[in-house]
Amino acid sequence: MGKIIVLDELTANKIAAGEVIERPASVVKELVENSIDAGADNISIEIKSGGIKYIRITDNGQGFEPDDAVLAFDKHATSKIRVAEDLENVNTLGFRGEALPSIASVSRVKLVSKTAEAPVGVCVHLEGGDLIEVSEIGCAKGTTLEVMDLFFNTPARYKFLKKDHVEASYVTDAIEKIALANPDVSFKLVSNGKTVLQTPGNGDLQSTIYAIFGRDVATKLKEVKYEESHINVNGYVGDISLMYSNRNRQIFFVNGRYIKNKTLSAALDKAYSTLAMKGKFPFCVLSVKINPMHVDVNVHPAKIEVRFDNEGLVFEVIYRAVTSALFEDRRKSSIATPKTIQNHTQSTERSYDTKPVTFETFEQYLKIKEEEIPLEVEVEVEVEEKEEEIKEEAVAEQIPIMQSAVEVAKETVVAESLPQENIIQERTENKKRENEVFEFARIIGQVWNAYILFEHEGKLYMMDQHAAHERIMYEELRRIINGSEPMVQMLLSPITMELSPSEFQTLKNNFDYFARLGMEMEEFGTASVIIRTLPTILLDENIHSFIQEGLDNIISGGETSLYNDETIFQMACKAAVKANKRLDLREMEELIRRMSTLDNPFTCPHGRPIVIEITKYEIEKRFKRK
């Protein structure tokens, strides 16, 4: 007997559910998109326990006929396409007919629906994909669909779900993106009985952005309105003050569908290339309307990826759309725009019927963006030869030299053969001797308002005040973030911070973490917090940026801590005393005192030297006394 069998329908549906339904947010996304396809302009979403135990979607769309309400739960049953050729011209958000049967196969589902013409509605009840009951029911026009006990019959899938509050934040994030794509639809999201998000549905995208991201973002936008080669680009981009550490706030839609696409991201990066700092990403909500014949949405089960049949042209149009918005004010005030912008903003009518544009440059640009990682270069050094050269020069000039790489290596080998307690004792003594340079320093003064001169045991030292303070700030920040108790300052004027609903939920779930950092917070309105205390080390920091950075690290996925080393580097650099700042004697003494307490007082977090040592011999040699 053969080994291959045809799976039964229930098993096949459960496997398909793994492709379409990953978590409660996937369920909500699919059902809300069905509501939009049904013509609804008012959609209410209610979840409990992050959507794991309960989801309810209510809309005022066209509703189901009784026969269709049952048939909709059959595999590949859909009203949106009829033949394979229709896939080349998809104008709806859903089209495969997979969502409802996939959801029903891994949960308990109740559907109540009524059309405008029907005297009564229909109620359909399913459990694990099995039809339990079909009955008539009195209800308003539209559809209400309840999904309960998600993955109750697939424990292998259930155990991979995250905590309730994390799943709730994923649901909120999904609704935010759908709301931004459909500003003419009013959305209301309720989580555990509390309204998390509500949009006006008045057709104004800026009002929707205000409802989600708050006033601080909504008032710093530049409108994008551009059309070329039958591609229409609308939406908003942020001014140069709206920059973030990742792409979480770069939102693109193609024909009303939220997507992720390297072509669109690369075009945005190129438009901001002369405005944004390296490692910072601008805000955008951009909607691209394009003939469905020229875009393939049937690439990914979740329909989050698309392919264009002319990537180069799409890149150029997005680039010109964004640059025209960014430099509009300059053109109005007769200030010359960069030559490249002038060249790109000249209108050239193209269509998909013309010869495709050359995209050598575009491909190279994408490649650069994908490979923007430092290359590891192996360098072979002839250590023995270099060592001899250094020693010969030192003997000739009678100048004390630092240990060579070979000597360090030899010491390491010897150290490895010593008992562990001897190694620890030797390292402790070495560290003590190193720190004595700062502990017993005699300050001479400050030069060029950037370097502190001091003397110790007949040697002159020059210390970079910015690099020194940066190292101090870095180590203190790292200790606090790793759990040390900070010094806290009560704020005379508390700080208010507006967030998007998904960011607010993430922050609320991490109130305890921020409290350990010395930040006392409490809810202030629907999606705002008020901050009453700060750790003293962050008093001069941009606290909004600090909190936003941590939230972005969590939301973007995978970060075990809100703040990684690179983030701490940047904060320390911004907070450190700058060059060209005059310091009095007490400030210099305090800086040097704090340096004596550090584990590594000789290099800044970026690896640059903090202190330069100048011996008496070197100075005497310059004066020709030796």
N, C-alpha and C positions, 0 to 999 in steps of 0.2 A: 504494500500500500504506500502511496506517495506521502511525502511530508508536508506538502503545501496545501493549505485550506483557504477558503474564502471566509473572512471574518463575518460574524453576525452584525446586524445593523447597529445594535447598541454599543458593541465594542468599537466599531468603526467611528461612531459619533464621539465616543470618549477620547479616542486618539485625535480626531479632528478638533475637539475642544482644546487640546493642548496647544494647537497652532493658533487658534483664534482667541481663546479665553485663557489668559495667563493669571489674572488676578481680578479683584472686584472692579478696578479701574477699567479693565478691558470690557467687562459686562456693561458698565455705565456708558462707555464710549459707543459701543455698538448699538445700544438701545436708544440713546439720545440721537445718534445719526439717523436711525430709523424714523424717529419722531420728526426730524427736520425734513427728511425725504417725504414724509406724509403731509407736509405743508403746515406744521404747527408753528405758531408764533409766540407761544407761552408754554414753557416746559419747566416742570418742578421735579427735583431729584431729592429723595430722602434716603439716607443711609444710617445704619446702626452697626456698631462694632466694626467700623471701617468698611462696611459693605459685605463683610464675610457672613454675617447672620441675616442681614436684611437690606434689600435695595427696592425702592419703589420709584418708577418713572411715570409721571402723569403729563399728558399733553392734550392739546385741543386740535389735533390733526384730523384728517378725514376719517379715521377709524377703519375697522375691519368688517367686512360682510361675515355672517356666521360661518359659511363654508370656508372662506379664506382664513378665518381665525384658527381653524384646526389644521388646514393644509400648510399654513406658514411654518409649522414645526416639523415638516418633512424636510429631509435633506435636499438641498439645492432647489427649494421652492422659493421663487422670487417673482415680483411683479415688475422688476426694473429692467430686465433684458429678456429677449425671446430667443435669439439665435446667436451663434458664435460671433457673427459680424458686429453685433451690438457692442462687443467689448472694445471695439475701436472708437466708439463714440459714447463713452460712459459719462453721463451728466449727473449722476446721483452719488451719494456717499457710500451706499451699500449696493451690492449687485450680485454677490455670489450665492445668497440664500443659505449661508452657513451659520450665521450668528444665532438665530433662535433655536435651531435644533442642537447646536453645540452647547448653548447655555442650559437648555432643558435637560440635556443628558447628564449634567453634573450638579443639578440643584433641584429644588422644588419651585415650580413656577405657577403663577396664577395670572391670567390675562383677562381683563374686562374691557370691552370695546363696543363702540356704537357709531354708526354713520349718521349723517344728518337726516337721511330719508327713513331710516329704520325706526319702527315704533318702540322697540326695546333693544337692549344690548345683548351681547353674548359673553358668557364666562367659560373659560377653558382652564382646567386644572391638570398639571402633569407632575410626575415625580420620577426623577432619574430617567427621563425620556419616555416613560410610559404614560399614556393618556388615561387619566383617572375619571374625569367627569367633564361633560359639556352641558351647559344649561343657559336658560334665558335669565336676564337680570335688568333691572331698571338702572340707568346711568345716563350721564351727560354725554354729548358728542365728544369723541376723542378716544384715547386709549390709556389705560392704567395697567402697568405690568409690574408684578411683584416677583422678586427673586429671593428665595430664602435658603439658608444652609448651603452656601456654595461649597462644592467639592465634598459634600457629605458622603458620597459613595466612591470617592477616589482619594483615600487617605495619603497616598504617595504625593499627590499634588497639594493637598491641604497643608502638609507639614512644611512646605516651602514658602507658605505665606508669612509675611512679616507681622509685627505687632499691629494692633488695631489702629493706633494713631498714625503709623507710617502708611498703612493702606489707605486711610482716610486722606492723607496728604496727596497720594497718587490720584485719588478720585478728584480732589479739588483741582489739581494741576490739569487733569484731562478736561474738566468742565471749563476752566479758564481759557484754554486754547480753542475749544469749540465756540465759546461765547465771543471771542475775538474774531473768529471766522464768520460769525453770524450776528452782527450788531443789530439787525432788525428783529431778532428773536429775544424775548425776555427769559432769562434763566434764573432759577432760584434753587440754591443748594442748601439742604438742611442736614446737619450731622448730629446725631444723638439729641435731637430736639432743638438744636441751636442753629440759627441761620448763619451760614458761613459766607455765602456769596449771593448777591442779587444784582442783576444788570437791568438797565432801563428798557432795552429792546426798542429804542427810538430810531434806529438806523444810523446813529452817529457813532463812528468808531472811537473818536476821542472820548466820548462819554463812557464807553465801555472800558477803555484803557484807564480812565479815572476810577471807575468802580473797582477795577482789579488791582492796579498798581498805585493808586493814590494820587494826590495833587502834585507832589514833588516831581513825579514822572510826567504827568499829563500836561504840565505847564512848560516843559522843556523839549517839546517835540517840533519837528519840521515835517510838514505835509508833503507826501510824494504823490504826484499825479502825472503819469507819463504813459504814452502809447507810441509804439513803433513796431513795424513789421507784424501787425495783427496781434501783438502781445501788449496787454494792458497791465500796468503796475500801479497799485494804489495802496495807501497806508501811511505810516509815520515812521520816521527815524529820529533817534535822539540827538541832541546837540552834544558838543564835545564834553560836557560835564556829566553825561550819562554813560559812564564807562564801567565795565564790570570785569571780574577776573576769569569769567568763563562765558559760554554762549547760551546760558539758561534763558536770557532775555532777548534772544534773537529768534523770532517766531515768523515762519514762512507758511503761506497757504498757496496751494495751486488748485484753482477751480473750486475753492471753498473747502479744501481738504488740508489739514495740518500735515506737513511733511518735513523730513530732514533731507537736505540735498547739498552735496559739496559744491556744486556749481553756484548755487545761490549764496552760500556762505562765503565762497571765494570772491565773488563779485562785490559783496558788501565790504569785505576786508580791503579789497583794492580801492574802493571809493574812499575809505577812511585812512588809507595808507600814509598820507601826509598829516593826518590830524590825531591819530590814536597812538599812545605809547605802546611799546612792545609788550605783549602779554595782556593787553587790555582790549575788551571787545565792546562794540557799541550796542545800544538798544535799537530794536526794530520790530515793527509789526507790519509785514508787507504781504499783500494779496496779489497773486499773479493770475490773470485770466488768459487762457491760451486755448486754441482749438483742441478739443479732446483727441482729435486724430493724430496730434503731434506729441502726445504725452502718454506713457504707459503706466497706469496705476496698478496693474495686476502683477506687481513684482514681489511684494511681501504680503504674508497672510494678514498682517495688521494694517496693510495699505498705508504705511508710514513712509515708504520710499517710492519714488517715481523715477522714470527715465524720460529724457527729452530726445527727440530724434535729431535735434540740432543744438547740442549743448553750447557750442560757441556763440551762437546768436543769442541764446537766453542769457548767457554771461554778459555779453555786451549791452543788452537792453537793461538788465538790472543795474549794471555799473553806471550807465548814463542816467537812469532814473534817479538813483541815489545822489550822484554828483550834482545833477541839476537842482535837487532840493537843498543840498548842503551849501551850494555857492549862489543860490538865488539872491540872497541879501547883498552879496558883493556885486553881482551884476547890476542890481537896481541902483546901487550907490556909485556905479561907474568905476569900481575898483577892478583892475584887470585880474581875471582868473588865470590859473596856471595854463600854459600852452596846451598841455595834454588834455585839460578839461575842455578848453575851447574846441580842440579838434574833435573830442568825443561827443560834444553836445550839438555839433552840426547835424541837422536832420538829414538822414539818408533813408529813403523808403526802400525796404526790402520785404520779401515774402518768402515763404517756404518753397515757392515754385522756382526761386532763383538758385544759382549755384551755392552750395553751403559755404560759409565763411571758413577761412583757414584758421585753425585754432592750435597752431604750434605754440604760440605765446601763452594761450589759455591753458594748454596741457602742462606746459612748463610751470606755470603759476600754481596750478593744482598740485603738481609734484612737489614743489617747494613747500607748499602749505602742509602736505602730508608728511614730509620728511624734515620738518623744522625741529630736529633733535640733534644735539651735538654729536658729532661722529667720534667714536673711540679710535684714537690713532696710537698705534704701537710704535714706540721710539726706542731703538736700540742705542744704548750709550756705552762707549768703551770706557768703563769705569776706571780700570787700572791706569790707562794712559792719561785720562783727565786728572786722576789723583796725583800722578807724578808731576804733571804740568803745574797744578796748583801748589804743590809742595815746593817745587823748584822756585816759583815766583815768590813764595812766602819767604824762603831762605834768603833769596837775593835781596829782598826789600826789608827783611826782618820785621814783618808785620804779622801779628797774631791772626790766625785764620780759624774759621768755624770747622767743625767736624765734617769730613768728606762723607759721601754716601757709603763708601766701603767701610770706613771706621764705624759708622752707625750700624751697618749690617753685621760687622764683626762683634760689636757690643751686644747686638740682639741675640746672636748665636750663643755668646757667653752667658747672657742673662737667662736664656732658655734652659741652660744647664745648671743654674743656681736654684737653691730651694725657694719656694714661692714667698716665704716670709722675708727673705733677703731682698727679693725683687721689689716687694711692696715698700719695705723700709727705704731702699735706695731711691725709688721714685718719689716718696714723700719728702726725703731730704732734698732732692733736686728741685721739687716744686717749691719748697720753703726758700731755697737759695734764690730761685727765680723771682719769687714774690717780694724778697727783701729789696730788690731793685726799686720797687714802688713804696714799700713800707718805710724805708729809711731815706727816701729821696730828699734832696735839698733843692727846692724850686728856685730857678734863676729868673724865669719870666716867660712872657709869651711873645712870639715873633709872627709878623704878618697876620695877626689875629686868627691864626689857624694851627700853630704848633706850640707846644709847651716844652720849654727847655728845663732840664733838671740834671743834677749831678749825684753820682753814687760811687764811692770807692775809687775815686780818681778817673772815672769815665763820665763822659758827657752823653746825655740821652735827649733825643728830639722825638716828641710824641704827637701824633696826629689826633687832635681833640675830637674830631668827628668820628674817626674810626674807633677811638677808645670808648666814647660814649655809646656808639652803636653796639660794640661788644657787650658793654654793661647792660644795655637795654635788652639785647637779645637773650642773655642768660637769665635776666630777671623775668622776662616774659615767658620764657620756656619753663622756668620753675613754677610760675603761677599756673600756666596751662597744664602742667603735669601734676598739679595738686597741692602745691605749697600755699599756705594761707597768705593772702595779700594784705597790704595796708589799704584801707578803704576811706574814701572821702564822701560825705553827704553833700549832695548838690543843692545849692541855694535856689537855683532855677532848674527843676527837673527837665529832662530831655524827652520829647515826644518823637516817636518814629512810626511812620506809615509803612505798611507792607502789603504785598498781595496776599489773598486768603491762604494760598498754599504755603507761602513763606511764614505767615503768622502762625499757622498750625505747627510748622516745624520748630519755630522759635518757642512757642508755648510748651511743646514737648521737651524742650531743652532748658526751661527756666532754671532747673536745679543746677545744671552745668554752669550757666552764666552767674548764678548766685555764688558758686564756689570761686568764680573769678573775681568776685567783689561787686557784681552788678545786681542791684535789687530792682526787679521789674514787676510790673503788674499790667493786666489788660486795661486798655483804654479805648473803648469803642469796639467796633466789629472786627477790624483788622489793624489795630494800632496798639503800641505799648508805650508806657511811660517809665523812664529810667530815673531812679532816685539816688542811687549811689554808683560810684565808679572806683576801681582801683587807682591809687594815686599815680601809678606809672602810665595810665591811659588818660589822664586828665587833659593833656594837650593833643590827644589823638582825635582823628575824625571817627567818632564812635559809630556813626551810621555805617561807614565803610567797613569798620572792624566787624560789626555784627553781620553785615551783608556777606562779607567774605566767608565767614563760618557757615552761614546758611547755604550759600552756593555750594560749598564743599560737600555738605550732606545731601542736598537735593540732587546734585549732579550724579550721585550714586557712588557707593563703595568706600567712601572715606570713613575710617574708624574713629577719627578725631575731627573736630570742627576746624582745627588749625594745624596745618602741616609746617615743616621747617621753612619752606619757601615763603609762606605767609608771614611767619615770625620774622624772617630776614627783612622783608619789605617794611613791616611795621617798625622794627628797630631802626631801620635806615631813616624813615620819615620822622621818627620822634627824636632822633639824636641831635645834639647841638651841632650847628652848621659851622663851616669855615667862615671866616670874615666876621665872627662874633667875638667881641672883646670879653675876656673873662677877668674877674678880679682875683686876688690871691686866694680868698676863701673858696671860690669855685674851683680853682685849679687844684687846691689841696684836697677838696672833696672828691674830685675826679680821680686823682692819683690814689687816694685812700681806697676808693671802691675798686680800682684796678687790682690792688693787692689781694683782694678776696676772690678773684676769679681763677677758674681752673686753667684757662688759656688766655693770658693777658697780652699775648704778642701778635696775634692776627685777628682781623675783623671777621665777621661771619662769611664774607665773600673771599677770604683767603689773603687779603692784602696785609702788609706789615703795619703794625700800630706804632712800634718804637724802632728808631734807628740808633745804634750804639756808635759813638765816636771816641776812639781811645786818645790818650795824651800823646802817644807816639805819632799817630796820624796828623794831629794838629802841629806838633813840633816839626814834622817832616815838611809840612806845607810852608812853614816859616824858615825852612832850610837850616834848622838847628840840629838835624840828624843826618 
